[in-house]
């Protein structure tokens, strides 16, 4: 039996943390426009956002930036790669799909618009 040891995430430097906060603020604005409640957790070792619904505050997802083989990307706390840091709109769509699965279609971001 082989034991797998998870490596801890490296702590970013001061300039990198500032860049990460700037990128997280970009996705934060889009998430707020989509109707999600977003709490910033910039005092953590790695800056992140906690995203939840106002109707189901006990369920949520955290979003952070990680460097991968092909550059920086948004990643959810469940381990899903959401999108490149250059596509925060795509990351919002992916996160909305993940949270809607757990919360249900009652969230304003997924509610169908009235037909005209």
Beta strands, then each sheet from edge to edge (+ up, - down):
strand 1: 37-41
strand 2: 48-52
strand 3: 60-68
strand 4: 71-76
strand 5: 81-84
sheet 1: 1+ 2- 3+ 4- 5+
end
